Amino acid sequence: MISGLDSRVIDANSEALGIPVATLMDNAGKAVSKFLKDYFPDSRILFVCGPGNNGGDGFAAALLMNPDMVTVALLRRSNNIHSEIARERYSKLECRVEDYDSSLLNNVDVIVDCALGTGVRGKIKDPYRSFILEANASGLPIVSVDVPSGLGSDVTIVPETTITFHDVKVGMNNDNCGNILVADVGVPVDAMKFIGPGDVLRYPVPDENSHKGENGRLMIIAGGPYFGAPTMCSMSALRTGADIVRLYTPSNVATAISTYCPVLMITPLPGDHLTSESVDMLLSESLNYNAVLIGPGIGKDPDTMLAVKEFVRKCKIPMVIDADALTAITGMEILTPTVLTPHKGEFRKLDPEYTGPEALAREMNVVLLLKGQVDTITDGNATRYNRSGNPAMTGAGTGDVLSGSVAALLSKGLSPMEAAALGAFLTGRAGEYAFKDKSYGLIATDVIDEIPHVLRDNLE
């Protein structure tokens, strides 16, 4: 079962893999027209189409029907059709085309509902509302395309049959969809298996009325023996779009970091490494944030390892655990939503019995992002892979860039699995952008600088 957003992600990933959305639309049209020919032969059919791709599916199906037996009714004027592929199919129609009016229901045998696709919520407005109510009252058999129009809102079509594509959508059942038929429209397996540009659609774009702090408040606990790692993960989080990033780092490196990065808020911790005496304060402070990243550059002092273990055991907000902090949590079951970001060497220490990523994720109750030539992202049940990136990203600091990006996305409200998957893709693709200019001389800060460009190019 997938959501409406999942459908859009899959469509975009299919296109990136060389299967155009136009092909998916035409295949959807074939599935709908075949059903209508099989179950309603010689019937007068009314396609009621909205301006989106759901309407485009209807146009694609109508093109394959006997034009003398088909009418297409538009709920919006043709100049409002959203996509080029839907407009193209509309332009080829040879059947009767009308603006929707309830009188059209008097002269047909079947209604095909292509008005509203997935993702509709709240109160449905006219002309969609009138169509839904009038169609339900008509007594005619209704066939919905992909989902019944209005599903999940205050009014919804009540179809006899729903022809849905690729998989059943969230909220669909036989009570609200009638007989559900799942049609294969040619989505490649890799569109779901591998993370792609479509996954950027999951990025939580800020509402235009939002205020500072409403789009991600991230706490980072890092540094002490090292100051590069906490700087890079913090900058990466900011470039990924977290509103507020505050770094809690030992005082011996706090000044150096603040000089390099004046936009970063910093709280110095006592001493030259993280110690147990700071844990209670950090736990209290963590309640002011949406997520925590712990680990980059903290070193492996025994007291630091004890402090990490205590913090992780008691923390109540979602976490990303990276770098040296991974050593402290070996064998723990973590009760808070958490992403671990080990490379292969760190993974071998977490999984000395070689049970594998899925088994370890289940055992520790985490999402595991295992870094490699192809990253593995798993929660123990679902597993996806990321192949963005390049061999030049093996230099120091690129792992810190990744953990900062994942943590920012977690703070912005994505689930651990979504944050891990999208963070891996963003940083890998940013590395690809940087490689075009820096070649094998790219460094971690080059990757950070390109993250906003990846967002720009995939969200416009």
SEPAGU-164109 format. One record per residue (C-alpha): x, y, z; residue number from 1. Coordinates in pm, whole numbers. Example, Ala and Ser with C-alpha at 12.3 -4.5 7.8 and 13.67 -1.06 7.14 Angstrom:
<sites>
site X=1230 Y=-450 Z=780 num=1
site X=1367 Y=-106 Z=714 num=2
</sites>
This chain:
<sites>
site X=0 Y=0 Z=0 num=1
site X=140 Y=339 Z=-100 num=2
site X=48 Y=703 Z=-46 num=3
site X=-31 Y=966 Z=-304 num=4
site X=314 Y=1114 Z=-243 num=5
site X=467 Y=771 Z=-299 num=6
site X=293 Y=761 Z=-637 num=7
site X=445 Y=1093 Z=-741 num=8
site X=788 Y=983 Z=-618 num=9
site X=765 Y=659 Z=-817 num=10
site X=654 Y=844 Z=-1132 num=11
site X=949 Y=1083 Z=-1109 num=12
site X=1196 Y=802 Z=-1037 num=13
site X=1056 Y=605 Z=-1334 num=14
site X=1115 Y=903 Z=-1559 num=15
site X=1474 Y=932 Z=-1432 num=16
site X=1520 Y=565 Z=-1523 num=17
site X=1404 Y=626 Z=-1878 num=18
site X=1034 Y=540 Z=-1846 num=19
site X=850 Y=866 Z=-1922 num=20
site X=538 Y=962 Z=-1730 num=21
site X=375 Y=975 Z=-2074 num=22
site X=433 Y=601 Z=-2109 num=23
site X=286 Y=537 Z=-1766 num=24
site X=-18 Y=749 Z=-1860 num=25
site X=-69 Y=562 Z=-2187 num=26
site X=-41 Y=229 Z=-2007 num=27
site X=-297 Y=349 Z=-1753 num=28
site X=-527 Y=444 Z=-2041 num=29
site X=-487 Y=96 Z=-2192 num=30
site X=-580 Y=-67 Z=-1861 num=31
site X=-892 Y=149 Z=-1819 num=32
site X=-1010 Y=111 Z=-2179 num=33
site X=-963 Y=-266 Z=-2168 num=34
site X=-1174 Y=-291 Z=-1854 num=35
site X=-1450 Y=-79 Z=-2006 num=36
site X=-1453 Y=-282 Z=-2328 num=37
site X=-1462 Y=-609 Z=-2135 num=38
site X=-1728 Y=-517 Z=-1878 num=39
site X=-1934 Y=-247 Z=-2052 num=40
site X=-1936 Y=-336 Z=-2423 num=41
site X=-2152 Y=-118 Z=-2646 num=42
site X=-2220 Y=121 Z=-2354 num=43
site X=-2232 Y=498 Z=-2371 num=44
site X=-1944 Y=615 Z=-2155 num=45
site X=-1887 Y=955 Z=-1991 num=46
site X=-1532 Y=1036 Z=-1886 num=47
site X=-1541 Y=1321 Z=-1631 num=48
site X=-1191 Y=1466 Z=-1625 num=49
site X=-1009 Y=1718 Z=-1408 num=50
site X=-709 Y=1922 Z=-1525 num=51
site X=-441 Y=1702 Z=-1365 num=52
site X=-278 Y=1375 Z=-1462 num=53
site X=-584 Y=1188 Z=-1335 num=54
site X=-775 Y=1362 Z=-1612 num=55
site X=-487 Y=1278 Z=-1846 num=56
site X=-537 Y=909 Z=-1768 num=57
site X=-898 Y=956 Z=-1874 num=58
site X=-798 Y=1125 Z=-2201 num=59
site X=-554 Y=840 Z=-2272 num=60
site X=-831 Y=583 Z=-2215 num=61
site X=-1088 Y=775 Z=-2422 num=62
site X=-847 Y=782 Z=-2716 num=63
site X=-864 Y=402 Z=-2728 num=64
site X=-1245 Y=381 Z=-2724 num=65
site X=-1502 Y=405 Z=-3001 num=66
site X=-1542 Y=786 Z=-3029 num=67
site X=-1908 Y=750 Z=-3118 num=68
site X=-1975 Y=592 Z=-2777 num=69
site X=-1767 Y=827 Z=-2565 num=70
site X=-1808 Y=1177 Z=-2424 num=71
site X=-1535 Y=1359 Z=-2232 num=72
site X=-1664 Y=1616 Z=-1984 num=73
site X=-1416 Y=1875 Z=-1854 num=74
site X=-1446 Y=2006 Z=-1500 num=75
site X=-1212 Y=2291 Z=-1588 num=76
site X=-1155 Y=2468 Z=-1918 num=77
site X=-901 Y=2303 Z=-2145 num=78
site X=-652 Y=2587 Z=-2098 num=79
site X=-630 Y=2483 Z=-1729 num=80
site X=-495 Y=2134 Z=-1804 num=81
site X=-179 Y=2120 Z=-1596 num=82
site X=70 Y=1899 Z=-1774 num=83
site X=200 Y=1887 Z=-2128 num=84
site X=142 Y=1512 Z=-2155 num=85
site X=-223 Y=1547 Z=-2051 num=86
site X=-271 Y=1840 Z=-2293 num=87
site X=-120 Y=1636 Z=-2574 num=88
site X=-363 Y=1348 Z=-2520 num=89
site X=-652 Y=1590 Z=-2491 num=90
site X=-557 Y=1746 Z=-2825 num=91
site X=-592 Y=1409 Z=-3000 num=92
site X=-946 Y=1333 Z=-2882 num=93
site X=-1194 Y=1259 Z=-3161 num=94
site X=-1494 Y=1200 Z=-2936 num=95
site X=-1745 Y=1456 Z=-2816 num=96
site X=-1597 Y=1701 Z=-2562 num=97
site X=-1816 Y=1916 Z=-2335 num=98
site X=-1786 Y=2126 Z=-2023 num=99
site X=-1930 Y=1920 Z=-1740 num=100
site X=-2303 Y=1963 Z=-1675 num=101
site X=-2527 Y=1731 Z=-1478 num=102
site X=-2755 Y=1691 Z=-1784 num=103
site X=-2480 Y=1481 Z=-1944 num=104
site X=-2555 Y=1208 Z=-1691 num=105
site X=-2898 Y=1154 Z=-1846 num=106
site X=-2765 Y=1013 Z=-2173 num=107
site X=-2492 Y=769 Z=-2069 num=108
site X=-2464 Y=421 Z=-1925 num=109
site X=-2135 Y=446 Z=-1733 num=110
site X=-1946 Y=725 Z=-1555 num=111
site X=-1567 Y=711 Z=-1552 num=112
site X=-1437 Y=925 Z=-1266 num=113
site X=-1107 Y=1097 Z=-1357 num=114
site X=-1174 Y=1416 Z=-1164 num=115
site X=-932 Y=1421 Z=-872 num=116
site X=-623 Y=1210 Z=-811 num=117
site X=-433 Y=1132 Z=-494 num=118
site X=-345 Y=1379 Z=-221 num=119
site X=-680 Y=1559 Z=-194 num=120
site X=-777 Y=1659 Z=160 num=121
site X=-1025 Y=1884 Z=336 num=122
site X=-1337 Y=2037 Z=188 num=123
site X=-1400 Y=1968 Z=-181 num=124
site X=-1515 Y=2273 Z=-377 num=125
site X=-1720 Y=2311 Z=-694 num=126
site X=-1722 Y=2202 Z=-966 num=127
site X=-1578 Y=1881 Z=-820 num=128
site X=-1821 Y=1875 Z=-529 num=129
site X=-2127 Y=1906 Z=-751 num=130
site X=-2000 Y=1634 Z=-982 num=131
site X=-1935 Y=1393 Z=-693 num=132
site X=-2280 Y=1447 Z=-541 num=133
site X=-2459 Y=1429 Z=-877 num=134
site X=-2274 Y=1117 Z=-989 num=135
site X=-2347 Y=938 Z=-662 num=136
site X=-2716 Y=1028 Z=-695 num=137
site X=-2740 Y=921 Z=-1061 num=138
site X=-2773 Y=548 Z=-998 num=139
site X=-2526 Y=484 Z=-1282 num=140
site X=-2230 Y=249 Z=-1242 num=141
site X=-1916 Y=450 Z=-1166 num=142
site X=-1560 Y=342 Z=-1246 num=143
site X=-1294 Y=545 Z=-1065 num=144
site X=-947 Y=582 Z=-1210 num=145
site X=-659 Y=536 Z=-962 num=146
site X=-863 Y=656 Z=-660 num=147
site X=-1224 Y=765 Z=-610 num=148
site X=-1236 Y=1144 Z=-640 num=149
site X=-1247 Y=1306 Z=-298 num=150
site X=-1118 Y=1000 Z=-111 num=151
site X=-1010 Y=1117 Z=235 num=152
site X=-1208 Y=1442 Z=217 num=153
site X=-1558 Y=1550 Z=315 num=154
site X=-1731 Y=1409 Z=3 num=155
site X=-1620 Y=1122 Z=-216 num=156
site X=-1732 Y=930 Z=-521 num=157
site X=-1880 Y=589 Z=-440 num=158
site X=-1767 Y=369 Z=-731 num=159
site X=-1863 Y=21 Z=-832 num=160
site X=-1502 Y=-42 Z=-936 num=161
site X=-1170 Y=137 Z=-886 num=162
site X=-884 Y=71 Z=-1128 num=163
site X=-572 Y=175 Z=-939 num=164
site X=-218 Y=179 Z=-1072 num=165
site X=89 Y=-3 Z=-946 num=166
site X=-40 Y=-59 Z=-591 num=167
site X=-336 Y=8 Z=-363 num=168
site X=-324 Y=361 Z=-221 num=169
site X=-342 Y=448 Z=150 num=170
site X=-704 Y=468 Z=267 num=171
site X=-847 Y=246 Z=-7 num=172
site X=-1071 Y=-46 Z=81 num=173
site X=-1366 Y=-232 Z=-69 num=174
site X=-1615 Y=-21 Z=125 num=175
site X=-1500 Y=311 Z=-25 num=176
site X=-1364 Y=186 Z=-359 num=177
site X=-1586 Y=-103 Z=-456 num=178
site X=-1403 Y=-377 Z=-642 num=179
site X=-1034 Y=-278 Z=-653 num=180
site X=-831 Y=-379 Z=-957 num=181
site X=-456 Y=-311 Z=-950 num=182
site X=-315 Y=-245 Z=-1298 num=183
site X=53 Y=-281 Z=-1389 num=184
site X=144 Y=31 Z=-1586 num=185
site X=511 Y=-53 Z=-1636 num=186
site X=678 Y=105 Z=-1333 num=187
site X=1033 Y=-37 Z=-1322 num=188
site X=1132 Y=-222 Z=-1006 num=189
site X=1431 Y=10 Z=-962 num=190
site X=1198 Y=311 Z=-926 num=191
site X=1108 Y=176 Z=-582 num=192
site X=1424 Y=-16 Z=-500 num=193
site X=1666 Y=271 Z=-560 num=194
site X=1639 Y=624 Z=-424 num=195
site X=1614 Y=879 Z=-703 num=196
site X=1524 Y=1238 Z=-789 num=197
site X=1158 Y=1168 Z=-714 num=198
site X=1244 Y=1119 Z=-349 num=199
site X=1332 Y=1488 Z=-326 num=200
site X=954 Y=1545 Z=-346 num=201
site X=947 Y=1425 Z=16 num=202
site X=1147 Y=1731 Z=120 num=203
site X=935 Y=1937 Z=364 num=204
site X=912 Y=2268 Z=180 num=205
site X=840 Y=2543 Z=438 num=206
site X=497 Y=2700 Z=442 num=207
site X=510 Y=3060 Z=324 num=208
site X=364 Y=3172 Z=660 num=209
site X=607 Y=2975 Z=876 num=210
site X=842 Y=3141 Z=1125 num=211
site X=1195 Y=3081 Z=1252 num=212
site X=1230 Y=2744 Z=1416 num=213
site X=920 Y=2587 Z=1261 num=214
site X=1121 Y=2410 Z=990 num=215
site X=1365 Y=2211 Z=1194 num=216
site X=1542 Y=2266 Z=1525 num=217
site X=1851 Y=2049 Z=1545 num=218
site X=2081 Y=1981 Z=1838 num=219
site X=2431 Y=1855 Z=1752 num=220
site X=2663 Y=1702 Z=2013 num=221
site X=3003 Y=1675 Z=1851 num=222
site X=3370 Y=1762 Z=1869 num=223
site X=3635 Y=1793 Z=2135 num=224
site X=3938 Y=1607 Z=2007 num=225
site X=3841 Y=1730 Z=1657 num=226
site X=3679 Y=2048 Z=1532 num=227
site X=3647 Y=1979 Z=1157 num=228
site X=3381 Y=1711 Z=1194 num=229
site X=3141 Y=1917 Z=1409 num=230
site X=3185 Y=2214 Z=1177 num=231
site X=3106 Y=2014 Z=863 num=232
site X=2803 Y=1828 Z=999 num=233
site X=2664 Y=2157 Z=1131 num=234
site X=2713 Y=2339 Z=801 num=235
site X=2560 Y=2048 Z=613 num=236
site X=2253 Y=2060 Z=836 num=237
site X=2214 Y=2433 Z=771 num=238
site X=2256 Y=2389 Z=396 num=239
site X=1994 Y=2112 Z=401 num=240
site X=1748 Y=2361 Z=541 num=241
site X=1723 Y=2319 Z=917 num=242
site X=1604 Y=2651 Z=1064 num=243
site X=1805 Y=2632 Z=1385 num=244
site X=2123 Y=2432 Z=1441 num=245
site X=2292 Y=2455 Z=1779 num=246
site X=2622 Y=2279 Z=1835 num=247
site X=2712 Y=2157 Z=2184 num=248
site X=3088 Y=2108 Z=2179 num=249
site X=3375 Y=2114 Z=2430 num=250
site X=3509 Y=2460 Z=2500 num=251
site X=3855 Y=2386 Z=2361 num=252
site X=3717 Y=2387 Z=2003 num=253
site X=3411 Y=2612 Z=2039 num=254
site X=3595 Y=2935 Z=1954 num=255
site X=3764 Y=2792 Z=1646 num=256
site X=3433 Y=2663 Z=1512 num=257
site X=3249 Y=2989 Z=1577 num=258
site X=3519 Y=3179 Z=1388 num=259
site X=3477 Y=2954 Z=1086 num=260
site X=3097 Y=2949 Z=1093 num=261
site X=2941 Y=3268 Z=1237 num=262
site X=2581 Y=3162 Z=1152 num=263
site X=2608 Y=2857 Z=1377 num=264
site X=2488 Y=2880 Z=1737 num=265
site X=2730 Y=2716 Z=1980 num=266
site X=2707 Y=2615 Z=2343 num=267
site X=3050 Y=2531 Z=2494 num=268
site X=3074 Y=2224 Z=2714 num=269
site X=3330 Y=2201 Z=2997 num=270
site X=3664 Y=2038 Z=2925 num=271
site X=3825 Y=1910 Z=2609 num=272
site X=3594 Y=1612 Z=2550 num=273
site X=3235 Y=1511 Z=2618 num=274
site X=3197 Y=1380 Z=2974 num=275
site X=2923 Y=1231 Z=3186 num=276
site X=2885 Y=1553 Z=3384 num=277
site X=2724 Y=1718 Z=3077 num=278
site X=2464 Y=1447 Z=3013 num=279
site X=2183 Y=1575 Z=3238 num=280
site X=2212 Y=1924 Z=3090 num=281
site X=2216 Y=1788 Z=2736 num=282
site X=1911 Y=1572 Z=2798 num=283
site X=1724 Y=1871 Z=2938 num=284
site X=1830 Y=2091 Z=2646 num=285
site X=1733 Y=1823 Z=2391 num=286
site X=1366 Y=1873 Z=2474 num=287
site X=1386 Y=2210 Z=2296 num=288
site X=1477 Y=2045 Z=1963 num=289
site X=1315 Y=1823 Z=1701 num=290
site X=1616 Y=1596 Z=1655 num=291
site X=1968 Y=1528 Z=1781 num=292
site X=2288 Y=1434 Z=1599 num=293
site X=2555 Y=1285 Z=1824 num=294
site X=2901 Y=1156 Z=1743 num=295
site X=3107 Y=1344 Z=1483 num=296
site X=3454 Y=1422 Z=1615 num=297
site X=3388 Y=1325 Z=1978 num=298
site X=3673 Y=1074 Z=2009 num=299
site X=3675 Y=753 Z=2213 num=300
site X=3770 Y=859 Z=2564 num=301
site X=3615 Y=605 Z=2806 num=302
site X=3413 Y=875 Z=2982 num=303
site X=3289 Y=1002 Z=2644 num=304
site X=3170 Y=650 Z=2559 num=305
site X=2983 Y=630 Z=2891 num=306
site X=2828 Y=971 Z=2831 num=307
site X=2707 Y=872 Z=2483 num=308
site X=2558 Y=548 Z=2612 num=309
site X=2371 Y=729 Z=2891 num=310
site X=2247 Y=1005 Z=2661 num=311
site X=2121 Y=760 Z=2396 num=312
site X=1951 Y=544 Z=2656 num=313
site X=1758 Y=839 Z=2803 num=314
site X=1700 Y=1064 Z=2501 num=315
site X=1333 Y=1115 Z=2409 num=316
site X=1363 Y=1280 Z=2067 num=317
site X=1470 Y=1133 Z=1730 num=318
site X=1843 Y=1085 Z=1687 num=319
site X=2114 Y=1034 Z=1429 num=320
site X=2414 Y=850 Z=1574 num=321
site X=2738 Y=868 Z=1377 num=322
site X=3114 Y=820 Z=1392 num=323
site X=3272 Y=748 Z=1730 num=324
site X=2933 Y=744 Z=1906 num=325
site X=2857 Y=420 Z=1719 num=326
site X=3125 Y=246 Z=1926 num=327
site X=2939 Y=331 Z=2248 num=328
site X=2604 Y=183 Z=2146 num=329
site X=2711 Y=-161 Z=2025 num=330
site X=2452 Y=-417 Z=2135 num=331
site X=2197 Y=-160 Z=2256 num=332
site X=1829 Y=-170 Z=2167 num=333
site X=1730 Y=192 Z=2109 num=334
site X=1375 Y=295 Z=2200 num=335
site X=1373 Y=639 Z=2033 num=336
site X=1338 Y=671 Z=1651 num=337
site X=1701 Y=664 Z=1539 num=338
site X=1923 Y=650 Z=1231 num=339
site X=2271 Y=494 Z=1248 num=340
site X=2517 Y=595 Z=975 num=341
site X=2813 Y=351 Z=985 num=342
site X=3070 Y=287 Z=715 num=343
site X=3170 Y=-75 Z=656 num=344
site X=3434 Y=-80 Z=929 num=345
site X=3195 Y=64 Z=1188 num=346
site X=2925 Y=-175 Z=1074 num=347
site X=3149 Y=-477 Z=1132 num=348
site X=3193 Y=-367 Z=1495 num=349
site X=2816 Y=-319 Z=1536 num=350
site X=2751 Y=-658 Z=1375 num=351
site X=3032 Y=-892 Z=1485 num=352
site X=2814 Y=-1197 Z=1414 num=353
site X=2768 Y=-1091 Z=1048 num=354
site X=2390 Y=-1106 Z=1065 num=355
site X=2350 Y=-838 Z=795 num=356
site X=2200 Y=-487 Z=779 num=357
site X=1834 Y=-593 Z=798 num=358
site X=1884 Y=-820 Z=1096 num=359
site X=2093 Y=-561 Z=1283 num=360
site X=1833 Y=-289 Z=1218 num=361
site X=1563 Y=-513 Z=1365 num=362
site X=1778 Y=-614 Z=1662 num=363
site X=1868 Y=-254 Z=1751 num=364
site X=1528 Y=-109 Z=1653 num=365
site X=1686 Y=151 Z=1424 num=366
site X=1710 Y=262 Z=1065 num=367
site X=2053 Y=167 Z=938 num=368
site X=2226 Y=370 Z=667 num=369
site X=2524 Y=158 Z=569 num=370
site X=2757 Y=374 Z=361 num=371
site X=2931 Y=226 Z=59 num=372
site X=2963 Y=243 Z=-318 num=373
site X=2590 Y=172 Z=-304 num=374
site X=2437 Y=279 Z=27 num=375
site X=2194 Y=43 Z=199 num=376
site X=1906 Y=199 Z=393 num=377
site X=1690 Y=-39 Z=596 num=378
site X=1460 Y=-49 Z=896 num=379
site X=1476 Y=-427 Z=903 num=380
site X=1159 Y=-467 Z=700 num=381
site X=1186 Y=-229 Z=402 num=382
site X=1522 Y=-184 Z=231 num=383
site X=1625 Y=69 Z=-34 num=384
site X=1952 Y=153 Z=-202 num=385
site X=2126 Y=475 Z=-303 num=386
site X=2374 Y=489 Z=-588 num=387
site X=2423 Y=866 Z=-612 num=388
site X=2778 Y=982 Z=-545 num=389
site X=3121 Y=909 Z=-695 num=390
site X=3462 Y=764 Z=-600 num=391
site X=3598 Y=1111 Z=-518 num=392
site X=3375 Y=1120 Z=-208 num=393
site X=3607 Y=896 Z=-5 num=394
site X=3787 Y=1189 Z=155 num=395
site X=3767 Y=1290 Z=519 num=396
site X=3449 Y=1469 Z=622 num=397
site X=3201 Y=1339 Z=365 num=398
site X=3047 Y=1113 Z=631 num=399
site X=2996 Y=1417 Z=853 num=400
site X=2823 Y=1593 Z=564 num=401
site X=2589 Y=1295 Z=529 num=402
site X=2501 Y=1273 Z=899 num=403
site X=2433 Y=1647 Z=915 num=404
site X=2198 Y=1629 Z=617 num=405
site X=2010 Y=1327 Z=754 num=406
site X=1975 Y=1493 Z=1094 num=407
site X=1842 Y=1815 Z=938 num=408
site X=1577 Y=1618 Z=749 num=409
site X=1485 Y=1430 Z=1064 num=410
site X=1444 Y=1763 Z=1246 num=411
site X=1217 Y=1884 Z=965 num=412
site X=971 Y=1603 Z=1032 num=413
site X=1067 Y=1322 Z=797 num=414
site X=1058 Y=969 Z=936 num=415
site X=1396 Y=805 Z=1007 num=416
site X=1367 Y=593 Z=692 num=417
site X=1273 Y=895 Z=476 num=418
site X=1544 Y=1115 Z=628 num=419
site X=1813 Y=851 Z=579 num=420
site X=1712 Y=781 Z=220 num=421
site X=1680 Y=1144 Z=114 num=422
site X=1993 Y=1253 Z=301 num=423
site X=2195 Y=983 Z=125 num=424
site X=2062 Y=1089 Z=-215 num=425
site X=2111 Y=1463 Z=-156 num=426
site X=2471 Y=1434 Z=-42 num=427
site X=2558 Y=1182 Z=-313 num=428
site X=2407 Y=1400 Z=-585 num=429
site X=2578 Y=1708 Z=-434 num=430
site X=2904 Y=1517 Z=-466 num=431
site X=2825 Y=1454 Z=-833 num=432
site X=2768 Y=1827 Z=-883 num=433
site X=3095 Y=1909 Z=-707 num=434
site X=3287 Y=1653 Z=-912 num=435
site X=3202 Y=1837 Z=-1234 num=436
site X=3408 Y=2131 Z=-1112 num=437
site X=3658 Y=1981 Z=-867 num=438
site X=3713 Y=1634 Z=-1015 num=439
site X=3911 Y=1409 Z=-779 num=440
site X=4023 Y=1714 Z=-584 num=441
site X=3681 Y=1770 Z=-428 num=442
site X=3665 Y=1802 Z=-50 num=443
site X=3378 Y=1773 Z=196 num=444
site X=3300 Y=2145 Z=200 num=445
site X=3251 Y=2134 Z=-179 num=446
site X=2974 Y=1880 Z=-123 num=447
site X=2810 Y=2102 Z=140 num=448
site X=2806 Y=2396 Z=-99 num=449
site X=2621 Y=2194 Z=-364 num=450
site X=2336 Y=2063 Z=-144 num=451
site X=2119 Y=2375 Z=-201 num=452
site X=2170 Y=2339 Z=-576 num=453
site X=2043 Y=1981 Z=-569 num=454
site X=1735 Y=2097 Z=-380 num=455
site X=1681 Y=2384 Z=-622 num=456
site X=1706 Y=2167 Z=-932 num=457
site X=1473 Y=1897 Z=-803 num=458
site X=1209 Y=2109 Z=-629 num=459
site X=1145 Y=2369 Z=-900 num=460
</sites>
